[in-house]
Amino acid sequence: MSEPAIEPGWVAPELSEEFPGLGLRLAVVDRGSGRSPREVKERLRILSDRFAGAQAINMRHQPIPWAYRVFYRHIGLDPDEQRTPVEELALERMRRGGFVSQGLLEDALTIAIIESGVALRAFDAARVAGVPGVRTTVAGEQLEGRPTELPEGTLVIADDERPLALLFGAAASDTGVGRRTSSTMLIAIRVGGVPEIAVEEALWLAGGIVAG
């Protein structure tokens, strides 16, 4: 598996000051999604066996998951109600009795998030204008495909033209990755307390699986 090149995103200056350590890292892979090959499904199965219930329950106390929980509280989210990405996957594993294959990209994100603890997002690279970053919304902005405007001051991942997604949450309807996607932009969300090496590892892992 090849390792994709990693580049920095940007963060609005006022957010950098308010949330030290907040940042985005980007990697573009020249492939979309599709069916997972046998070896990726087998990797999910092994990860399911390794990731037992006790480990899932105690995950929140590990340094990287804990850093996201702290950040959630700083931005007004309750991590026990809106779970961090790694905790949401852990809960799904407990509900289903294992990590169920959902397609190449979804499986790559699952493996990388569980292995690293780092929050990852993915977008169709052709639908992203310029280099994305983190900012707050202004009045009148909304996500494509959603009928209501976003509250002013909402934290979003945005490109040069519009919001692409909530920082942790819903994405614009036209940014999804599918079989017709020619290149996928992977985005890692870093918060204070998350080591840079963990962010790079997450992107290399997910990007390598998607690239094949």
N, C-alpha and C positions, 0 to 999 in steps of 0.2 A: 504494500500500500504506500502511495506517495504522500508526502507531507505538503499541504498547501502553504503558500506564503501568507504571513499574518501582517496586517497593517492596523494602525490605530484609527479609531473613530474620533469624534470630537465631543466635548461636553461644554455647554454654555458656561461662561465664566462665573456667573452667580451660583450655579450649581456646583462647580468645582470647589468654590469657597465654602459652600454650605455642607457639602458631602465629600470630604477628602477621600480619595481612593476610588471614586466613581469613574467609570470609563467603559468604553467599548473597544473590542478588538474584532477585526473582520478577516474573513478568509473566503475566497471565491473558488468554487470547484466547478469544473466544466462538465457538469452532468446534473440532471434532475433526479426525480425519484422513480419508483417502479417496484417490482417485486424483489424481495430480499433473496439473495442466493442462499444456498444450503448452509454455507459456512457462517453467515451472519445469524441465521436462525439458531444454529448450534451454539454460537457465542451467547445469544440471549438465554438459551436453556442453561448453559453453564453458569451464567450470571444469576439466573433465578435460583439455582441450587445453592450458590454461594451466599446469596443475599437472604438469609433467614429472617424470621419474624423479629427476633430479639435485636438483630442488627438494624432493622428498619425502625424499630421503636426508639433505639438509642441514637439514631443518626443525628437528630436535631442538636445534640450536645457536642458533636464534632466541630472543629474550628470553622471549616468553610460553610456548612449548613447554618451554623450559629451566626456567622457574619451576615448571611442573607436575612435571617430572622431579625437581627438587630436593625438592619437597614429598612426592612418592611415597617417596623414600628416607628422608625424615624420619619417615614413618609406617610404615616397614617393608616397602614394596612395591618390587620391582625393576622399573623402567620398561622394561627390556629384555625382561622376561617378561610382565608385565601392563602393556600399553602405555597411555599417556595417550590420551584420546579423539581428539585431532587426529592423533596418530601411528598409531592403529589405522585411522582412515579413510584416511590416506595409504597404509598398507600394503595395504588393500583395493583402492584405486585401482590400485596396481601389480599386484596379483594378477589383477584383472579387466580391466585395460587401460583403465579409465575409471570414473567414478562412475555406478553403475547405479541408476535410479529404483526406489524401494521404497515409494512412497506419499508423500502430501503432507507429513505431519509428519516422516517420516524424511528426506525430501529437504531440508526446511527446516533441520533440525538439521545435516545434512551441509554444506550451503552455509554456514551461520552459523559452524560450528566451523572449517571449513577457512579461511574468510575472516578470522576473528578469532583463531583459536588457543584460544579460551575453551571450557572444559568446560561442556556443557549437558545437562540432563535434562528429561524431560517426564512429567507425570502427569495423569490425569483429575482435574480440579479438584474434581469432586463427591466424590471419594474421599479428599480431604485435609481434615482437621479443623483449622481455625484456620490460623495462619501457621507454616510449617515452618522448621526450623533444623537446626543441626549439634550433635550430642551424642554421648556414648558410651553403649553399651548396658549394661543391668543384667542380673543373672542371670535366666534364664528367658525372655528376649525372643527372638522369631524373626520372620522375614519371612513374611507370609501366603503360603500355598501351598508353603512349603518345610518339609521334615520335621524338620530339626535346629535346635536352638537356636543362636543367635549367641554366639560367645565373649564373655564379659563384657569391656567396654572397647572393643568394636568401634566405629569411627567410622561413624555413620549420619546420613542425612537423616531427621528425624522430625517428626511433627506433634504435636498436643496429646494424642494417644492412643497412638501406636505408631510403630515404625520403618517408614519407607516404602521405604527402599533403603539399601544400602551407599553410603558417600560416593562411591566409584568402583566400581561393580559392580552386582550383581543388585538387582532391585526386587521389591517385593511383587507377587504375581500378579494382584491385583485393582486395581492402579493404572494399568494400561495404557490408552493412548488409542486409540480405534477410531472406526468410523463412527457409532456411537451416542453417542459422547461429545459433550456440548453445550458444554463449555468445557475448555480445556487450560491447565494451569499449567506454564509454562516456568521452569526454575530454572538459573541460572548459578552455578557454583562458582568463587569467587575465592580465590586463594592469594597469599601474599606475592610481590611482583614483577610482578603482573598489574595494569595500570592500570584504574582505574574506568571510564574512557571506553571501553576495549575490551570490558568486561563489558556496558555499556549498548548498545554497537553490536551485540554478538552477540544480545542479547535483542530489540532492535528489528528486526534482520534476520530472525531466525527467526519472530518474532511477526507481522511484516508479510507474510511469505510464507504463513503459515498462514491469516491473516485474509483474504488475497486483496485 
